[in-house]
């Protein structure tokens, strides 16, 4: 017969195992995001697509009022060397938006990694439930770069699910903006560009339980 001490020890181990299982983050999921973009140029509007791979992860479950991290890790990318038959000299003045999920409040954001983004490190701000990551560049046409990993630390609400995604639903409500400097037959022109993810997938889902 098991002693009371043995039963207590086994019970404690089972409880610890259950807690650890709940705390384990879900495996990172990979996505190929397609941004639908429109560049505003003196020669008229130009439409283009930009592809960006990302890995996203978050805990499968979180306790009501508990803390969790949602991590979005963009993969390496490359600035196109030409668009609409014109050479791209550089791109600069980037803003990337990520909405704060419903059923959660934002406690903070950490930006790590990233490369080839210019001399000034990226910064972030939050307004009206949207986190905006900003960096000035420039990045030369044809150059490789990598956006920083965005870790959003959240506090869970009382119930429901916490789902994360990217921001943007149209050119007017863009989730990604930058300015491209393009060489044309009339000289160098600046083309402010607005993009949104199309489609915009759900990156992570966490159940409050």
C-alpha angles and dihedrals in degrees: 000000000000115000121239088249092054092048090049092049092049090048091051091049091050091050092049091049091051092050092049091049091053092047096052113107120235116257113273112266121214123222135182104215118202114203116203105214138188122195118204108216135166085248093056136272120320123198123210142157128236123197122210126177117212138177117211132188140175136157115283090227138014132185119249107276091011127136124249139170124226110199124197113185116186117207127230116289141177132229110239113251093216141018129192088354095306128111116250109223096185146323125227146160100057128188122180120186129205121180121231104243121249117253089037141076126218117250097174148315130238123198116200136171123358126144141206093027099127133263098304121071119236119264133197139213136177129220131165093349096311125111114211121199112200134187131164103217133161106210116181121235110269093017124132121238142164126214117227122265109256116215113186115194109208138184112222122234126230099278147341129058133307112219125182129205141150124273131253141067105185143005089270091049096040126175095196127039133174140148120243122203108212131187112228138163088270092051132262115339132188116230117193106212129203123194139179131187110260107213102018107207128200104256101191139004125200123183118217105224 
